[in-house]
Amino acid sequence: MEYEIDLNEALTYIDPAELDYQTWVNVGMALKYEGYSVSVWDNWSRRDIYRYHTGECEKKWESFNGSANPVTGATIVQLAKDNGMTFGCGEGHILEWDDYIERDDHVIVDKKWLEGKEISSPAVWNPAQQIITYLETLFEQNENVGYVMQSWEREGKFLPANKGNYDRTAGQLIEALSKCGDIGGVLGDSSPQGGAWIRFNPLDGKGVKNDNVTEYRYALVESDNIDIERQNAIIRELELPVAVLVYSGSKSLHAIVRIEAANYDEYRKRVDFLYNICQKNGLSPDTQNRNPSRLSRLPGVQRGNSRQYIVDTNIGKASWNEWREWIEGVNDDLPDTESMAAAWDNLPELAPPLIDGVLRQGHKMLIAGPSKAGKSYALTEMCCAIAEGGNWLGWKCTQGKVLYVNLELDRASCLHRFKDVYTALGLPPNNLANIDIWNLRGKSVPMDKLAPKLIRRAVKKNYIAVIVDPIYKVITGDENSADQMAHFCNQFDKVCTELGCAVIYCHHHSKGAQGGKRSMDRASGSGVFARDPDALLDLIELDIPDTLLKEEKNKAVCNICYDALMRNGYSDISQDDMVTAKAMLEHAEKRLPAALLADVKQRISAAEKAAESRTAWRIEGTLREFPKFSPVNVWFDFPVHRIDIVGVLKNVDTEGERAPWQKAADRHKQSAEKKRDKNRVKFENAVNLSNMGEPPTLEMLTEYLDMSGRTVRDWIKRYGYKIDKNDGTIIKDESVAENID
């Protein structure tokens, strides 16, 4: 058998009545493929009392002869998962590295230590009083009650014969039963073999469908997957708010649970939650009983050799809200409150810094920036700095082990990147053992699934930092949703708490210019991204002016030429020449041998291209534990970032950020250009229309435009026209360029 999971258990979570025909067939094919017998499929299929036919499973089973793409046990496992089954590690099961462990705060019952609780039939059998107690507990006097006394047999099972009665109130039934005590005389005779049924929610007296339910007050929990005693014990340990607990006369208890829903939509949500809790704690409620108009077993009647009777009333919590609050809080792992007075003189030590003045060990940091900022390279540089105990962008890093979770690059590219960064930084690779890389490209899972896997691998490695790059690969939910992103960011808290290490990750900017925004408002998606971490470092590009680019090229040429000249013994160069590219090139051309000169020019060409390709960035920070630092300006000189030590970037504007007077000047210029464009159109229309398509004279244009002759003459010249000397008409001036302004 391929699956270690017991598919018998998985089948208890799947209701055959809710499946279409093909899915039902797939279950049979999967069971046969995994080596189960046809009886397993047949017994499970019997739960669909309306569609089950004796012998049909055996007939279909013989036709399952296998295929190149067989239906396997995974189909059943997935169906079970979809219906609430969770798969943990049973006894004797060794956890694999990729097993997923999920802590479930809604597991109340420890099934290994569960002791069954017996039920006892009434010492004095009073059928009428059983029904009266049931009605008084569930209904108001004026509410209509639906019940069915007749049954019919199908293949050994007794089913409700019809819709039954629904036109009498609980008060009327109680009064009649109290007077005569004869169930048959009041409700009608029931079949001793089939028993009888009752609807547990009040009706409108017009029918028995969901639309006829007037109050969504109760839900039915009925499960026959375990024995009666264990059902009774679980119902009580779960503190289910049960109004009436009825023994069905067969294999199950019927718990009528207080739901107290305001409408059908709320009823469905509450029943789903109720059934989910039951599933997690050992009960498998029959999902056919979800409907508010469902029939349940009526106490006080005979069913075969047993009786249907009330086991108990008003057990567990008093209401749905009380029970829901209890379930949510009964086994939470939240810490207790503590008094500040008790801690005042014995404060805990603060976590030591990981990055001096920026981030403490065990805290979270986000690096945000646009796609071309080199965020991943910055994180790689940080890994190297932590491993070697060096500086990162000017900040001292604590030395220790770091885990780099690579979600984007293939393995080879990632490893080469680390070596390239080490080389570009000039770092001796003395502590490479401090860097672990987890390559997950093509294998990443959502962060809520990745976190426990990461913790399991890292728990004994003593990492002081875990770097996740990039997070868009593991985001769960809508990044613009605050609550979904809060849940996502909580996964980083789990890693920090469980491993005692810092978690560092990067995220992209939103679209559009970022210069005018605060650093906290630039990250894409919900504001949770910027407000959740303890430190936010934000990179924004600087708009390098042409003068600075020329200056950088000039500096590169001077340095290369000076280095070559000094190496060849030429040191008699004036201070003025040493800072002028043209002069230094002339010195090099006059004094250096041809081969060396060719090498110098090649290096100059490469340096100029590098200057053109490198970008400049300003790093701003929002810190929770440290004072705000002054912006740090860096060059991204592929593949590493280098601090602007000289300070040439100090006064450079960020992209999208211009001074108010510059913005006003731009608006004025745009307005003037727009006005000139309108005047051009106006003038050319006048030339074409003022003389019926023929070239007009100056007088015609002046009259048509209603302008002074001086203004019209100015427009004639401005827009590339002239006055013909022969006949005085206005024609195109071919000797001048069009659109002079």
ABEGO torsion letter per residue (X at the ends): XABABBAAAAAAABBAAABBAAAAAAAAAAAAAAGBBAAAAAAAAAABAAABBBGAAAAAAAABAEBABBBBAAAAAAAAAAAGBBBBBBBGBBBBAABBBBBBAABABBAAABBBBBBBBBABBBAAAAAAAAAAAABBAABBBBBBABBBBBGGBBBBABAEBAABBAAAAAAAAAAAGBAAAAAEBBBAAAEBBBBABBBAGAEABAAABABBABBBBBBAABBAAAAAAAAAAAGBBBABBBBAGBABBBBBBBAGBABAAAAAAAAAAAAAAAAAAGBBBBAAAABAABBBBBBGBBBEABBBBBABBGBEBABAAAAAAAAAAAABABBBBBBAAAAAABBBBBBBBABBGABBBGBBBBBBEBAAAGAAAAAAAAAAAAAAGBBBGGBBBBBEBBBBBBAABBAAAAAAAAAAAAAAAGBBBAAAAABBBBBABGABBBAAAAAAAAAAAAAAAGBABBBBOBAAAABBEBAABAAAAAAAAAAAAAAAAAAGBBBBBBBBBBBEBAAABBAAAABBEBAAAAAABABBBBBBBBBBBAAAAAAAAAAAAAAAAAAAAAAAGBABBBAAAAABAAAAAAAAAAABBAAAAAAAAAAAAAAAAAAAABBBBBBBBBBAABBBBBBBBBBBBOABBBBBAAGAAAABBBBGBBBAAAAAAAAAAAAAAAAAAAAAAAAAAAAAAAAGGBBBBAAAAAAAAGBBAAAAAAAAAAAGBBBBAAAGBBBBBAABBBGAX
